[in-house]
Amino acid sequence: MDRADVIILGGGLVGLTLAVALDRHGLSSIVVDPAAPASQLTPQYDGRATAVASSSRRMLDAIGVGERLAGQGCPIDSIRVSEGLEPGGITFDPAPDDDPLGMMFENRLLRAALRDCAVAAEKVTLMMPATPAELVRDEAGVRVALADGRLLAAPLLAAADGRNSPAREAANIPVARWRYDHVAIAVTIAHSRWHENAAYEIFYPSGPFAVLPMLEGEDGRWRSAIVWSVPSTDSEALLELPDRAMAAELDKRMGGFLGDISVAGPKASYPLGFHHSATIAARRLALVGDSAHGIHPIAGQGLNLGFRDAAALTQVLVQGARLGLDLGDSQLLDRYQRWRGLDTLMVAAATDGLTRLFGIPGRSASAVRRFGMGAVQRLGPVKDMLMAQARGESGDLPLLLRGLPV
């Protein structure tokens, strides 16, 4: 039987981050995931790019992942929010001597860096591909039987196994969920004008349209990542468009501010929905990332919420271990629940509210939104507060998100 301090179900971005963070602080983990690692590192598996908030980037630096990502990300120096292509809106831009608001990384590069760190970590055991067949959580601990017959044991199970988390379902944790009847289309474009390291969030009644800066491609052309929320009824037709026609559709919504554009990568799509677990902790179980919550990508906070979960759970477990506590102790899990439960609920509610607010059609609603954005642009303290939330720097931050070891 293989034993560790924590069994982590799910070897995605959040699961691997948790494993590496625990290793950096002397705690061991076994990571179980049914996907073959090599398949996860190809552009075809996940051609998307992700905005890593500045606090999340500090954590990656603190656990040794940042050095493997050096030179692979594009800084986000400003975020520009507008109502369609109307003038005005809000521009979030930090002081010249401040850190960028975040960094854009291709998901496959982020995943490769995390995997390299996990492989090199002394106290991380990767069981990939491997499928859990049976799971027991009781007063004695956690036992997992894999489909190939291997047995695992630990004081705690961390579920990072996605929005349809089997571990969460097995624990009978209720989940609030709904669908937005929208699909996100993600695609990389090349363009002739520099993006100035700016991210754009353009709101249309049919759905938000995000343009996110990336590093130039191998051909030297500037690139950006598009995340376009479209009604589900339109998604198939748009995905089937030839690249030139797709570029023309994207250009209509951008108003030409990046010059000539062309599709520079495979198109991907995923349905948009909301889910939030009633609790993120149960007997010897902690939920992290998408197993605990899933939100609309309107503010780019989905993965960053998962990173915050990993940072908080690491701090709770490391401090508990120093006190000699059982890592599955209800006191530790209650602390994790209190720490992360409210923050995830607040962010989820805010993104859902924004999605609904900007989806109201009509000139009157548009005028009200533009007035509100103009007011925020003029009110420095309000804008600073929103910018701190975009950075992931609001609330009671775990030490890792401040760039400090636990």
N, C-alpha and C positions, 0 to 999 in steps of 0.2 A: 504493500500500500504506500502510495506517495503522499507525503504530508507537507504542509506549508502553513504559514500564518493566515493567508487569505487565498481562497479559490475565486478566480475571476472568470465569469462566464461572458465571453465576448472579447475578441481580439481586435476590435476596431480602434479608432483614434482615442476614444476615452478609456477603453479597457487597457490599452497598452500604456497610456499616460499614467494611469493609476499604478500599474505594475512597476514602471520605471521609478515613479516617485517613492513608492514603498521601498524599493531596493536601495535607493539613495539614503534611506534612513534606517537601514538594517532589517527590514521586514521582508519575508519571503512570500512569493505568490506563485500559483500555477494558473496559467491562462489557457482556457479551453475555447476553441472556436472551430466550427465545422468547415470553414472555408480554407482552401489551400493558399498559403502565403503568397506564392508566386502569382497567382491569379489576381490578387488584390493590388498589385503594383503596376498594372498595365493601364494605359490611358483608356482602353475599352472598358475596363472594370469601373472606373470612376474618373471621367474627364473633367470633373468640376474643380473649382478653386474655392477656397474658404478664407473669409476675413478672420484673422486671429487678433483679438483685441489686445491692447498694450499690456493689460494685466496678465492675460493668458501667455503672452510672449515672455514676460518676466518669469513665469513659472517654468516654461520650457527651457529658458536659460538656466534657471536654478537647478534643474534636474539633469542637465547635461545634454539635452536634445538640441538646444539652440545652436551649439557649435557645429552640429551636423547639418543645420539648415542655413548656415552662413552663405549669403549671396544668392539664395534661392527664392527669396520673397521680395515683393514690391511694397514699399511703405505707402500707407494711406495718410497723406498729409492734410487732407481736408475732406469733408463730407458735405455735399451740396444737395439740398432737398427742395423740390419744387412741385407745384401743382401743374401737371402737364408741362408744356413748354412756355407757360406764362412767366412773365418777369417777376422778380421778387423771390420769396422763399427764404430758406435758412442756410447759412454757411457755417459749418463747424470747422474752425481752424485753430489749433493750439498755438501757443506762443512760439516764436522762432527757436528758442533754446529748449523747447520741450520735446518729449518723445513723440513719434508719430501716433496717430489714433489707433493704428493697427498695422498688420502686415497681411498681404495677400499671398497665400501659398497654394500651389496645385495640390489637391488632396493626395495624389499618388506620391508626391515628394514628401509630404508631411508623414504619410503612412510609412514610407521607406525609412525615414530618419528615426521614427519611433521604433520600428521593428529592429533596426540596427542596434539601437540602444538596449532594447530588450534582450536581443541575442547576446550582447556583450555583458549584460548584467549578471552578476554572480548569483543573485537570489531570485531570479525569474526563470521559471520553467515553462516553455511554450509547448503546448500540446495542440498542434494545428497541422492537419485537420483532425478533429476529434469531436465526437457527438455525445453529450450526456444522455444516458438511458434511464437512470434512476437517481433521485435526489432525496436525501433525508436530512432534516434539520430538527434537532432535539436538544435536550439539556446537555447531552454528552458532546455535541459538536455538529459539524456538517460532514456528511459522507456523500460522495458522488461516484456512481458507477458509470463508466463509459461504455459505449456500444461495443468496443473491442475487448472488454473484460477488465481493463485496468480500473483500480480503485483509488480514490483520492480522499483525503481527509484534511480538515482545517477547522479552526474555531469560528470562522466567518465566511459567508458567501457574498461576494459583490457581483450583482447582476448588471452587466453592461451589454446585454444581449438584444438591444434594439426595441423599437416601439411596440412590437408584438411579443415582448419578453416572455418566454416560457417559464422562467423562474418567477416572475411576477404573477403570472396566471396560476402557477402551482401553489403560490402562497395565498391565493384568493383575495388579492388586494384590488379593491374597486378602482375603476378608472373612469374619469369624465372624458368623453371624446366626442368630436363631431368633425365632419368634412366641410370644406369650404366650397366644394363644387368648382374648384379651380385646379389647374395643373401648372407646375413650374417648369418652364423650358430653360435649360441651362446650355449655353454654348459659348465657345471662345471666338472672338473676332480679332482680325488684324485691321489696323487703320493707319491713315497717313499722317495724322496730327498727334502730337504728344498729349497724353491724358493729364499731364501735370500732377501725377500721383493723387488725383482726386477721384473720390467715389461719388456717384450720382444716384439718388433715389428719386425717381420721377413717378408721381402718382397719377394714374388714370382711373376713371370710374370702373373700367374693365379689370383693373388690377395693377399693382405696382410693377415698375420696370427699373431694375438696378443695373448700373454699369460700374464695374469694379476694376481698378487698375491692376495690370499684371506686368511682369518684366517682358522685354521684347523677345520675340521668338528667335529661332536659330537663323532665320533669314534676315534678321535685323529689323523687322517691322514691329511697330508698337502693337501691343495686344491688350485687350480687356476681356473680362468675363461678364457675360450677360445672364441675369436671372430674371425671367419674364413670366409673370403670373397671368395666365389666360384662362377664360372659361373652359371647362372640361369639354364642352361640345365643339370647341374650335381647335383643341390641341392636336388631334390626329392629322387634320388637314395641314396645320402649320409644320408639323414634324416631317411631313412628306414632301414639303416644298424643296425644289432644287436649291443648292447653296446660293445661287445668284438671286433667286426670288426671296429667299429667307433674308439675305443681306438687305434687300430693298425694303422689306417689311420692318426690319430693325431700324434702318435709317430713318423711316418715317417717324418713329417714336423718339429718335434722338435729335432730330432737327439738324443733322449734319455737323454737329459741333466737333466730331472727331475726324472729319474729312471723309475720304473714300474708305469704305469698309468692305471686308470680305469675311466669309466664314472660315475659321482657321482650326477647326477641330470637330469631333463628332458631336451631334446633338443628343442631349439626354433629357429625360422628363421624369417627374415624380409627382404623385397626387399630393395636394396640400390638405393638411388636417391639423387638428388640435387634440392633444390628450394630456391629462395630468393625473397622476396617481393620488389616491386619497391619502396615502402615507408613503414615505420613501424608505421606511425601515420596518422590519418585522423580526420575528425570532431568528437571530443569527443571519439576518439578511439585510443588505443595504443596496438600494437601487441607485444607479448612477447613469447620467446621460439620457439617451432616448428611452430607456426602460422606465425612467421616472417622469419624463415630460417631453412633449414634442410641440413646437410652436411654429407659427408662420415665419418664413424667412424675411419678413418685411424689414426687420432691423438687424439682421445678420447675427443674432444672439444664440442660435441653437447650439452649435458646437461649444461656444464659450460658456454657456450654462453647464455643459457637461464637464468642461475643464474646471469650473468652479466647484462642482460636486467632487471631482477627484482631489482637488486641493484641500477641501474641507475634510473629506473622509480620511485622507492621509494624515492630516494634523490630529484629528480625533484619535486615530489608531496609534500613532507614534507616541502621543502623550499618554494614552492609556497603557501602552506597553512599558513605558518608563515607570509607571506606578505599579506595575506587576499585575494589571487587570487582565482577565480573560478578554480577548479581542472581540468575542461575540457578546460581551456583557451588555445588558439592556441599558445601563447608564450611558455607555458610549454611544449606542445606537440612538438613544433618546436625544443626546446632545447633537448628533448629526442631523436628526429630524428637525429639531428646533432651529438649527443654524441654516439649513438649506431649504426647508419647507416653505417659509414665508417668501424668501427671495425668488424662488422659482415660480411661486404662484403670482407674485407681483409682476414679474417680467412677462409671464404668460398672459396675464390679464391685460397688460399694457399693449402687447403686440396684437392680441385679438381685438382690442378696442380700436387701435389704429387701422387695422384691416377693415373693420366695419365702417369707421368714420370716413375713410377715403374712398369707400365703395359706394357712397351715397351719390346718385347722379343729380344733375341739374345745375343751372348757373348760380342759383342762390347758395346751394351747398358749397360750390366751388369758391364763391366770393367769401363766404365765412371762413373757409379753410385758409385762403390766401391772407385774410385779415389776421387770423390767428398766428400764421407763420411769420408775418411781418412784425407782430407784437413780440414774439419770441426773439426774433433777430435783434430787436432794439433793447430787450431786457437782458442785460449781461448776466446777472445771477441765475436766471432761469435757463439761459443757454448753457452756462457753465455746468449746471446740474445735469442737463440732458447729455452734455458731452462726457461727463464723468460716467454716466450710465452706459454710454456707447463704448467707453474704454473698459467697462467692467470694473470700475473703481469705486462704486457706491456701496454703502453698507459696511458690514463687519467683514473685512477681507481676511481670508486665511493668509498665513505668513508667506506661503509659496507665491501667491499672487502679488505680493509686494517684492518678490525677488529674494526672499530670505529663507534659509533652511528652517525646518521646524525644530 
